[in-house]
Amino acid sequence: MTMLDRSLTRGGTMRRVLAVVCAAAVLFVGGVWAVAAARSSMGSEERAIPLTSGIARATRFYGVGPSADYDFDSGSIGGVVPLRLSFPAGTTYDVVVTVSLDYRTSADDRFVVGMAARRDSEFGHIASVSPQERAISRSQAWTSTTASFRLSDLQGGHEYWFSPSVNVSHRGGHRASISSNHVLVVVEATPST
């Protein structure tokens, strides 16, 4: 075996070892990323934020917010992971929820922003929200709005799941859409008097 043959054999072995090490690193990093992605996508598995007695405030920011898209007789609604709050037992609470968001819409339709609140689970008892939705202006360019909602006499000792929404309240044609981002939800709870 010549010196050149030995050099190529060692180089080939080295390349194979390097390829195996790189493949192992990719699998390891990919596995870690997959676990992190799985944990971050399980929004419904996160724990409720416990509120303390007295005046309490909680916030949640969504980079990508709720949406709605309709085309003839079909449509889709895009939601967000609810903000879960655990209210202390022994009293009732009056709550004001403020939703600030950037949004854009189709041209000739009417739109609303809303707030849903459910007790003890994502599909639990629906709490009464006033108003259920507020009209917002149509805008094909990104624009901002803020809307407030009120809930009265929420019973302590329960979890409440707060979900902002947007929707089309009236279509002028066959297609209508609204999308939102940079959504900030602020929940302020005060013991009822």
C-alpha positions in Angstrom: 0.0 0.0 0.0 1.5 3.3 -1.0 1.6 6.4 1.2 -1.1 8.0 -0.9 -3.4 4.9 -0.4 -2.8 5.0 3.4 -3.6 8.7 3.5 -6.8 8.2 1.5 -7.9 5.4 3.8 -7.3 7.4 6.9 -9.0 10.4 5.4 -12.0 8.2 4.4 -12.2 6.8 7.9 -12.0 10.3 9.4 -14.7 11.5 7.0 -17.0 8.5 8.1 -16.4 9.2 11.8 -17.1 12.9 11.2 -20.3 12.0 9.3 -21.5 9.8 12.1 -20.7 12.5 14.8 -22.6 15.1 12.7 -25.6 12.8 12.2 -25.7 12.1 15.9 -25.6 15.8 16.7 -28.4 16.5 14.2 -30.6 13.8 15.7 -29.9 15.0 19.3 -30.6 18.6 18.5 -33.6 17.7 16.4 -34.9 15.6 19.3 -34.5 18.4 21.8 -36.2 20.8 19.4 -39.1 18.4 18.9 -39.6 18.1 22.7 -39.5 21.9 23.1 -41.9 22.4 20.2 -44.3 19.7 21.6 -44.2 21.4 25.0 -44.8 24.9 23.5 -47.7 23.7 21.3 -49.6 22.2 24.3 -51.1 25.5 25.3 -54.1 23.8 27.0 -51.7 22.0 29.3 -50.4 25.1 31.0 -51.5 25.8 34.5 -53.9 28.5 35.5 -52.4 31.7 37.0 -53.5 32.0 40.6 -54.8 35.4 41.5 -54.6 36.8 45.0 -57.4 38.3 47.0 -58.0 42.0 46.5 -57.5 43.8 43.2 -55.7 41.5 40.8 -54.4 42.0 37.3 -53.1 39.5 34.7 -51.9 40.0 31.1 -51.3 37.8 28.1 -49.6 38.8 24.8 -50.2 36.9 21.5 -47.9 37.6 18.6 -50.4 36.0 16.2 -54.0 36.6 17.3 -57.5 35.2 16.3 -58.8 35.3 12.8 -61.8 34.5 10.6 -61.9 33.6 6.9 -65.1 32.9 4.8 -65.5 31.9 1.2 -69.0 31.2 -0.1 -70.5 28.6 2.3 -67.3 27.5 4.0 -65.2 29.3 6.6 -62.6 28.9 9.3 -62.0 30.5 12.7 -58.5 30.8 14.1 -58.3 31.0 17.9 -55.6 31.4 20.6 -54.8 29.5 23.8 -57.1 30.9 26.5 -55.7 32.9 29.4 -56.4 30.7 32.5 -56.9 32.4 35.8 -57.7 30.8 39.2 -59.9 33.1 41.4 -59.6 32.8 45.2 -62.5 31.2 47.0 -64.8 33.0 49.4 -65.9 36.0 47.4 -67.2 37.1 44.0 -65.4 39.3 41.5 -66.2 42.0 39.0 -63.8 41.7 36.0 -62.9 44.1 33.2 -61.1 42.6 30.2 -59.3 44.9 27.8 -58.2 43.6 24.4 -55.8 45.7 22.3 -54.8 44.4 18.8 -53.6 45.1 15.3 -55.8 43.8 12.6 -56.7 44.0 8.9 -59.8 43.0 7.0 -61.4 42.5 3.6 -62.8 45.5 1.9 -66.6 45.6 2.1 -67.7 43.7 5.2 -68.5 44.4 8.9 -66.3 43.1 11.8 -66.3 42.5 15.5 -63.9 41.8 18.3 -65.2 39.6 21.1 -64.4 38.0 24.5 -65.4 34.6 25.7 -65.1 33.4 29.3 -65.6 29.8 30.5 -65.6 28.4 34.0 -63.4 25.4 35.0 -62.4 24.2 31.5 -62.1 25.2 27.9 -65.6 24.0 27.2 -67.1 24.7 30.6 -70.0 26.9 31.7 -70.1 30.1 29.6 -69.8 33.2 31.8 -71.9 36.2 30.8 -69.8 38.9 29.1 -71.1 42.4 28.4 -71.1 43.2 25.6 -70.3 39.8 23.9 -68.7 41.6 21.0 -67.9 45.2 19.8 -68.0 46.5 16.2 -64.6 47.5 14.7 -64.0 49.4 11.5 -62.9 47.6 8.4 -59.4 48.3 7.2 -57.3 46.7 4.5 -54.2 48.2 6.0 -53.0 47.1 9.4 -54.7 49.3 12.1 -55.1 49.1 15.8 -58.1 49.0 18.2 -58.9 48.5 21.8 -62.1 47.1 23.3 -63.3 46.5 26.8 -65.6 43.8 28.2 -67.2 43.4 31.7 -68.1 40.3 33.7 -70.0 40.6 37.0 -70.1 38.4 40.1 -67.7 35.7 39.0 -67.6 33.1 41.7 -64.3 32.6 43.5 -62.9 29.1 43.9 -63.0 28.5 40.1 -60.7 28.7 37.1 -61.8 31.0 34.3 -60.6 30.7 30.7 -60.5 34.0 28.8 -60.4 33.9 24.9 -60.3 37.0 22.6 -61.9 36.6 19.2 -62.5 38.4 16.0 -65.2 37.7 13.4 -67.1 38.9 10.4 -70.6 40.1 11.5 -71.9 40.8 8.0 -70.6 39.9 4.5 -71.0 42.1 1.5 -69.9 39.5 -0.9 -68.8 35.8 -1.1 -65.5 36.3 0.6 -64.6 38.0 3.9 -61.7 37.8 6.3 -60.1 39.4 9.3 -56.7 38.6 10.8 -55.0 40.0 13.9 -51.6 40.1 15.6 -49.9 41.8 18.5 -52.9 41.1 20.8 -52.7 42.2 24.4 -55.3 40.9 26.8 -55.5 42.6 30.3 -57.8 41.1 32.9 -58.5 43.3 36.0 -60.5 41.6 38.8 -61.9 43.4 41.9 -64.0 41.8 44.7 -67.7 42.6 44.2 -69.2 45.0 46.6 
